[in-house]
Amino acid sequence: MELRPSFRHVNRIAQNTAPAFRYDGQADFSLWQKVGKETLSDLLGMSAFERCEDDFTVEFQTEHSGFTELRFTFKSEADYTVPCHILIPRRGEKPFVPVICLQGHSTGMHISLGRVKYPMDESDIYDGDRDIAIRAVKEGCAAITLEQRYMGEQGGTEKGPSCYSAACAATLYGRTAVGERVWDIMRLIDVLENHFDALDMERLVVLGNSGGGTSTFYTACLEERVFCAVPSCSVCTYKDSIVAMHHCCCNYIPHIGEYFDMGDLAGLIAPRRLVVVNGAEDDIFPKKGVDETMETVRSLYLSAGVPDNVCLVTGSGGHRFYADLAWPEIHRYIDR
């Protein structure tokens, strides 16, 4: 891949920067994780958030042939309300494995629900296995969608998300878009624990494609209640992905490349389960960078003593979810 001139200098910086918190194989691994999580939390701006009453509200309930759907809202911050849907299977034994399904950089969470709202949605959903909530229910799990910040009902349009200016503005006040999305997901986990007794929260899965995969990955780094993380088309070296080509600014975390690459951060997820999904022809999270990342990830899981708790599944195409490849690996971890 030939770099655009505007990326050449910063990409050279990335190529020549050794992350300060890269695990050296000698330090106490649990201590390295502790300090690493504290550092990542600071970089994401997590100290900007305060817990509040969740103000949980069910807006409607609908019966479908295979599941019961509830639309609900909650407050993740005192002045910020998050809309969600939960799909609970009508068959099978409770408690159900909960799967938080995070749509990518798209027109909204209706993509995860497999619902066409705008003309471009149909190809987005069906050409890329992006109806991930519907698939989760078919796999016998309860599926939860959340409208991520700056997308869909939270500021997007029929043309897509409205991240760019708002995410930049957030950095003026010590926030990052990634941190805001992680905070909302963490508070959603609180809501699921407190208000839904049909869920087996000890086997919580978080999964997502593209921008949803990014949110999945960083949430799993900080949130130990995530039993299995499934980031798709999002885990790659920075130098080969977001420091090599145009991406929305919601991907960027100031200073993070000085401390970690994505492979290093995966060590914060161990010993919990991690299924990394990618496409061999993905042109924005290239296989070269994914393979390099996975070398680091596997070495960290080996250091944690759980080499079998991480895997990579690679589809033959481009930037999509690859549900048929991912779900057998998810079941390998969640089935008892």
C-alpha positions as CSV (number, residue, x, y, z in Angstrom):
1,M,0.0,0.0,0.0
2,E,1.3,3.4,-1.0
3,L,0.9,6.0,1.7
4,R,-0.6,9.4,1.0
5,P,1.9,12.2,1.3
6,S,0.0,13.6,4.3
7,F,0.5,10.3,6.2
8,R,4.2,9.7,5.4
9,H,5.8,11.6,8.2
10,V,3.5,10.5,11.0
11,N,3.7,6.9,9.8
12,R,7.5,7.1,10.0
13,I,7.0,8.2,13.6
14,A,4.7,5.3,14.2
15,Q,7.2,2.8,12.6
16,N,10.0,4.1,14.8
17,T,8.2,4.4,18.1
18,A,8.5,1.5,20.6
19,P,5.5,1.6,23.0
20,A,6.6,2.4,26.5
21,F,4.3,-0.1,28.1
22,R,5.1,-3.1,25.9
23,Y,5.4,-6.2,28.1
24,D,9.0,-7.3,28.3
25,G,8.3,-10.8,29.4
26,Q,10.1,-10.3,32.7
27,A,7.8,-8.1,34.9
28,D,5.1,-9.5,37.0
29,F,2.2,-9.9,34.5
30,S,-0.6,-9.1,36.8
31,L,1.2,-5.9,38.0
32,W,1.8,-4.9,34.3
33,Q,-1.9,-5.4,33.7
34,K,-2.8,-3.2,36.6
35,V,-0.6,-0.3,35.6
36,G,-1.6,-0.8,32.0
37,K,-5.3,-0.5,32.7
38,E,-4.7,2.6,34.8
39,T,-2.7,4.1,32.0
40,L,-5.3,3.3,29.3
41,S,-8.1,4.6,31.5
42,D,-6.2,8.0,31.8
43,L,-5.6,8.1,28.0
44,L,-9.3,7.4,27.3
45,G,-10.3,10.2,29.7
46,M,-12.4,7.9,31.9
47,S,-12.0,10.2,34.9
48,A,-14.3,12.7,33.2
49,F,-17.3,10.4,33.9
50,E,-19.4,10.1,37.1
51,R,-21.9,7.4,38.0
52,C,-25.5,8.4,38.2
53,E,-28.9,6.9,38.8
54,D,-29.7,4.8,35.7
55,D,-33.3,6.0,35.3
56,F,-34.1,2.7,33.5
57,T,-37.2,3.0,31.4
58,V,-38.9,0.4,29.2
59,E,-40.5,2.2,26.2
60,F,-42.2,-0.8,24.6
61,Q,-42.3,-4.6,24.3
62,T,-43.0,-6.5,21.1
63,E,-43.5,-10.3,20.6
64,H,-41.8,-11.8,17.6
65,S,-41.8,-15.4,16.4
66,G,-38.5,-16.2,17.9
67,F,-37.9,-13.6,20.6
68,T,-39.4,-10.9,22.8
69,E,-38.1,-7.4,22.1
70,L,-37.9,-4.6,24.7
71,R,-36.9,-1.1,23.8
72,F,-35.4,0.6,26.9
73,T,-33.4,3.7,27.8
74,F,-31.0,4.5,30.6
75,K,-28.8,7.4,31.7
76,S,-25.1,6.8,31.5
77,E,-24.4,10.4,32.7
78,A,-26.8,12.7,34.5
79,D,-27.6,14.5,31.3
80,Y,-27.1,11.8,28.7
81,T,-29.7,9.1,27.8
82,V,-28.8,5.9,25.9
83,P,-31.4,4.0,23.8
84,C,-31.2,0.2,23.6
85,H,-33.0,-2.9,22.5
86,I,-32.9,-6.4,24.0
87,L,-34.0,-9.5,22.2
88,I,-34.7,-12.4,24.6
89,P,-35.3,-15.8,23.0
90,R,-38.7,-17.4,23.5
91,R,-37.3,-20.9,23.5
92,G,-34.4,-22.3,25.4
93,E,-33.3,-22.5,29.0
94,K,-32.8,-19.4,31.1
95,P,-30.5,-17.8,32.0
96,F,-29.4,-16.8,28.4
97,V,-25.9,-15.8,27.5
98,P,-26.1,-12.0,26.9
99,V,-24.4,-10.6,23.8
100,I,-23.9,-6.9,23.5
101,C,-24.0,-6.2,19.7
102,L,-22.3,-3.1,18.5
103,Q,-22.9,-1.8,15.0
104,G,-20.0,-0.3,13.1
105,H,-19.6,3.2,11.8
106,S,-23.1,3.2,10.3
107,T,-26.5,4.8,10.3
108,G,-27.4,3.3,13.7
109,M,-28.2,0.3,15.8
110,H,-31.0,-0.7,13.5
111,I,-28.3,-2.2,11.4
112,S,-27.5,-4.7,14.2
113,L,-31.2,-5.5,14.4
114,G,-31.3,-6.2,10.6
115,R,-33.8,-3.4,10.0
116,V,-33.7,-1.3,6.9
117,K,-34.3,2.4,7.8
118,Y,-32.5,4.2,4.9
119,P,-31.8,3.2,1.3
120,M,-28.2,2.3,1.9
121,D,-28.9,0.0,4.8
122,E,-29.9,-3.1,2.9
123,S,-26.5,-3.7,1.4
124,D,-24.8,-2.6,4.6
125,I,-26.7,-5.3,6.5
126,Y,-26.9,-8.2,4.2
127,D,-23.6,-7.9,2.3
128,G,-21.6,-8.0,5.5
129,D,-23.4,-10.2,8.1
130,R,-24.1,-7.0,10.1
131,D,-27.5,-8.1,11.5
132,I,-25.5,-9.3,14.4
133,A,-28.2,-9.1,17.0
134,I,-30.5,-11.3,14.9
135,R,-27.7,-13.8,14.5
136,A,-27.0,-13.9,18.2
137,V,-30.7,-14.8,19.0
138,K,-30.5,-17.6,16.4
139,E,-27.4,-18.9,18.2
140,G,-29.6,-19.1,21.4
141,C,-28.4,-16.0,23.1
142,A,-30.0,-12.8,24.3
143,A,-29.0,-9.9,22.1
144,I,-28.6,-6.3,23.3
145,T,-28.1,-3.3,21.0
146,L,-26.9,0.1,22.1
147,E,-26.9,3.3,20.1
148,Q,-23.3,4.4,20.2
149,R,-22.4,8.1,20.6
150,Y,-22.6,10.2,17.4
151,M,-24.4,7.5,15.5
152,G,-28.1,6.9,14.6
153,E,-30.4,8.3,17.2
154,Q,-27.4,9.8,19.0
155,G,-26.6,12.3,16.3
156,G,-26.2,10.5,13.0
157,T,-28.1,11.0,9.7
158,E,-29.3,8.8,6.8
159,K,-25.8,9.3,5.3
160,G,-24.0,7.9,8.4
161,P,-22.5,9.0,11.7
162,S,-21.8,12.6,12.8
163,C,-18.7,11.8,14.8
164,Y,-16.1,14.1,13.3
165,S,-16.7,17.5,14.8
166,A,-18.3,16.3,18.0
167,A,-15.6,13.8,18.7
168,C,-12.9,16.5,18.2
169,A,-14.8,18.9,20.4
170,A,-14.9,16.3,23.2
171,T,-11.1,16.2,23.3
172,L,-11.1,19.9,24.4
173,Y,-12.6,18.7,27.7
174,G,-10.4,15.7,28.4
175,R,-12.7,13.2,26.7
176,T,-12.4,10.8,23.7
177,A,-15.1,9.3,21.6
178,V,-13.8,5.8,22.4
179,G,-13.9,6.6,26.1
180,E,-17.5,7.9,25.9
181,R,-18.6,4.7,24.1
182,V,-16.8,2.5,26.5
183,W,-18.4,4.3,29.4
184,D,-21.9,3.8,27.9
185,I,-21.2,0.1,27.4
186,M,-20.0,-0.3,31.0
187,R,-23.1,1.4,32.3
188,L,-25.2,-0.8,30.1
189,I,-23.6,-3.8,31.8
190,D,-24.8,-2.4,35.1
191,V,-28.3,-2.1,33.7
192,L,-28.3,-5.7,32.5
193,E,-27.2,-6.9,35.9
194,N,-29.7,-4.8,37.8
195,H,-32.8,-5.1,35.6
196,F,-32.8,-8.4,33.7
197,D,-32.8,-11.7,35.6
198,A,-33.0,-13.9,32.5
199,L,-29.3,-13.3,31.7
200,D,-26.2,-15.2,32.6
201,M,-23.9,-12.3,33.2
202,E,-21.0,-14.6,34.0
203,R,-20.8,-15.4,30.3
204,L,-21.3,-11.9,28.9
205,V,-20.2,-11.6,25.3
206,V,-19.4,-8.2,23.6
207,L,-19.0,-8.2,19.9
208,G,-19.0,-5.7,17.0
209,N,-17.7,-5.0,13.5
210,S,-15.5,-2.1,12.5
211,G,-16.2,0.8,14.8
212,G,-18.3,-1.6,16.9
213,G,-15.3,-3.8,17.1
214,T,-13.2,-0.9,18.2
215,S,-15.6,-0.2,21.1
216,T,-15.7,-3.9,21.9
217,F,-11.9,-4.1,22.1
218,Y,-11.4,-1.1,24.4
219,T,-14.3,-2.1,26.6
220,A,-12.9,-5.5,27.1
221,C,-9.5,-4.0,28.0
222,L,-11.1,-2.1,31.0
223,E,-14.2,-4.0,31.9
224,E,-13.5,-7.3,33.6
225,R,-17.2,-8.4,33.5
226,V,-16.7,-9.1,29.7
227,F,-16.3,-12.9,29.5
228,C,-15.7,-13.1,25.8
229,A,-14.8,-10.2,23.4
230,V,-15.3,-10.5,19.7
231,P,-13.8,-7.5,17.8
232,S,-14.2,-7.8,14.0
233,C,-12.2,-5.8,11.4
234,S,-10.8,-3.5,14.0
235,V,-7.7,-5.0,15.7
236,C,-4.6,-4.1,13.8
237,T,-1.3,-2.3,14.3
238,Y,-1.9,1.5,14.3
239,K,0.8,2.0,11.7
240,D,-1.0,-0.2,9.2
241,S,-4.5,1.1,9.8
242,I,-5.4,4.4,11.4
243,V,-1.9,5.9,10.9
244,A,-1.8,4.8,7.3
245,M,-5.1,6.1,5.7
246,H,-8.2,8.2,6.4
247,H,-10.3,7.1,9.3
248,C,-12.9,9.0,11.3
249,C,-11.4,10.8,14.2
250,C,-13.5,8.7,16.6
251,N,-10.8,6.1,16.3
252,Y,-8.1,8.2,17.7
253,I,-6.9,8.4,21.3
254,P,-4.3,11.2,22.0
255,H,-0.8,9.8,23.0
256,I,-1.8,6.2,23.0
257,G,0.8,5.2,20.4
258,E,3.5,6.3,22.8
259,Y,2.4,3.7,25.4
260,F,0.7,0.8,23.5
261,D,-0.1,-0.7,20.2
262,M,-3.3,-2.7,19.9
263,G,-1.5,-6.0,20.4
264,D,-0.1,-4.7,23.7
265,L,-3.5,-3.7,24.8
266,A,-4.9,-7.2,24.2
267,G,-2.8,-8.3,27.2
268,L,-5.2,-6.3,29.4
269,I,-8.0,-8.6,28.3
270,A,-6.2,-11.9,29.3
271,P,-7.1,-14.3,30.8
272,R,-10.6,-13.7,29.5
273,R,-11.6,-15.0,26.1
274,L,-10.8,-13.1,22.9
275,V,-11.9,-13.9,19.3
276,V,-10.3,-11.6,16.8
277,V,-12.1,-11.6,13.4
278,N,-10.6,-10.1,10.2
279,G,-10.9,-10.3,6.4
280,A,-8.0,-11.3,4.3
281,E,-8.9,-8.5,1.8
282,D,-9.8,-5.8,4.3
283,D,-8.2,-2.7,2.9
284,I,-8.6,-0.5,6.0
285,F,-7.4,-3.0,8.7
286,P,-4.9,-4.9,6.5
287,K,-4.1,-8.5,7.2
288,K,-0.3,-7.7,7.5
289,G,-1.0,-5.5,10.5
290,V,-3.5,-8.0,11.9
291,D,-1.0,-10.8,11.7
292,E,1.7,-8.7,13.4
293,T,-0.7,-7.8,16.1
294,M,-1.7,-11.4,16.7
295,E,1.9,-12.4,17.3
296,T,2.0,-10.0,20.2
297,V,-1.4,-11.0,21.4
298,R,-0.6,-14.7,21.5
299,S,2.7,-14.1,23.4
300,L,0.8,-12.1,26.0
301,Y,-1.9,-14.8,26.4
302,L,1.0,-17.3,26.8
303,S,2.5,-15.1,29.5
304,A,-0.9,-15.1,31.2
305,G,-0.9,-18.9,31.1
306,V,-4.0,-19.2,28.9
307,P,-2.8,-19.6,25.3
308,D,-6.1,-21.4,24.3
309,N,-8.2,-18.4,25.4
310,V,-7.4,-16.4,22.2
311,C,-8.0,-17.1,18.6
312,L,-8.0,-15.5,15.1
313,V,-10.6,-16.2,12.5
314,T,-10.0,-14.9,9.0
315,G,-12.5,-14.6,6.2
316,S,-11.6,-14.6,2.6
317,G,-13.2,-11.3,1.7
318,G,-13.1,-7.7,2.9
319,H,-14.5,-5.5,5.7
320,R,-17.4,-7.5,7.2
321,F,-18.3,-9.6,10.2
322,Y,-17.9,-13.3,9.1
323,A,-20.6,-14.6,11.4
324,D,-20.3,-18.2,10.2
325,L,-16.6,-18.3,11.1
326,A,-16.9,-16.4,14.4
327,W,-19.8,-18.2,16.0
328,P,-18.3,-21.6,16.3
329,E,-15.4,-20.1,18.2
330,I,-17.7,-18.1,20.4
331,H,-19.6,-21.3,21.3
332,R,-16.3,-23.0,22.1
333,Y,-15.9,-20.5,24.9
334,I,-19.4,-19.9,26.1
335,D,-20.9,-23.4,26.0
336,R,-20.8,-25.3,29.2
